[in-house]
Amino acid sequence: MKMCRSRIMIKLHSSSPALQRRDSLSALMLRISSPFLSLSPPPSSLLPFSSNCHAPSSSSSSSSAHVSVVEHHQQPHLRSSDLVALEYADLNLSYHLDQGHVRIRQHVNPLSSSFRVPAQVPDWNQVFADPTLPLMVDIGCGSGRFLMWLAKRNPKVRNYLGLEIRQKLVKRAELWVKDMVLDNVHFLYANATISFKHLVESYPGPLQLVSVLCPDPHFKKRHHKRRVLQKPLVGAIMDNLMPGGQVFLQSDVLEVAIDMRDQFDEFEALKHIDALNLSVPCGFECDNEGWLLSNPMGIRTEREIHAESEGAKIYRRLYQKQL
Ligand SMILES: C[S@@+](CC[C@H](N)C(=O)[O-])C[C@H]1O[C@@H](n2cnc3c(N)ncnc32)[C@H](O)[C@@H]1O
């Protein structure tokens, strides 16, 4: 559902468990400090793990169970951070944890020596209840709310691993995971460019899905080498992805999306979703240039909500490795 932000009033039901844990929406929002860490309205729909389709409006139940939206002409614009909190309302996150309010540098230089130390492989039996389940890895997972939402929705089906180079975000995500008692999601402070390969190679189960969602653009040409998706990382994704596994990419910056697309398009073994003969072709429609029209995961990432609230287009690609 597309919403016109300028004409929206959000009505919060006081009976909502999600909202009982908040003093108020505005108090909550004050604790979310990074513009990259905020999102928007109820999600469209679902999982790309099979050719099963879903109507884009059908899975908006998560947040909409607690939130109803009515048009109102005199209400101020909702900030994208408000929209993020609403989209993730059913996570029922505690913002009273010590780490709930974190000030975070917008960008780091992943090439600096401090970020070139490989992340230690965790004891997978300690971090996941069943470390043999298929794994989704989100590279540059930001706050981690996106993965937590998926993990909560898909218990005992899949494990979720978030790799994030900003340690404060990882620490806060870890506290949230503990608070939510989720046993199928884990976050690691890691430079994905350096650590993805050995981490996934040590994982006991199959690698089912890798996402790189709105990576830092590093616009200047001389800084392109700071972008997370470098050739060795692409190679490691391809080498480790299970047959039938998927790669989901997106960016609100066309140049970055093209860069990522070009790196994956060259693999024969990968087929873009619009080239597959899906029996019911709904939910995976692309525009004339082959960009997926909507996010197939059932929830938008924080950067995606922020960008869409500013009117930006999101460029998406979803690939599947051939059996
Ligand atoms: C623009 S944010 C997007 C966050 C999230 N994926 C989203 O769409 O809302 C990019 C994230 O990637 C992280 N990042 C950048 N380079 C990274 C690297 N080499 N390894 C791991 N994370 C990285 C940044 O710290 C940041 O949290």
The ligand as an ORCA input file, in Angstrom:
! r2SCAN-3c Opt
* xyz 0 1
  C      23.243      2.592      4.093
  S      23.356      1.436      5.364
  C      22.059      0.306      4.934
  C      21.640     -0.530      6.081
  C      20.532     -1.523      5.742
  N      21.002     -2.555      4.850
  C      19.351     -0.821      5.160
  O      19.074     -1.010      3.966
  O      18.702     -0.068      5.922
  C      24.806      0.478      4.913
  C      25.309     -0.357      6.063
  O      26.395     -1.154      5.628
  C      27.385     -1.130      6.640
  N      28.669     -1.454      6.003
  C      29.389     -0.678      5.156
  N      30.503     -1.309      4.755
  C      30.488     -2.529      5.355
  C      31.373     -3.647      5.346
  N      32.491     -3.629      4.619
  N      31.042     -4.729      6.080
  C      29.915     -4.751      6.823
  N      29.033     -3.714      6.879
  C      29.313     -2.624      6.147
  C      27.311      0.271      7.178
  O      27.901      0.410      8.442
  C      25.810      0.489      7.187
  O      25.222      0.067      8.392
*
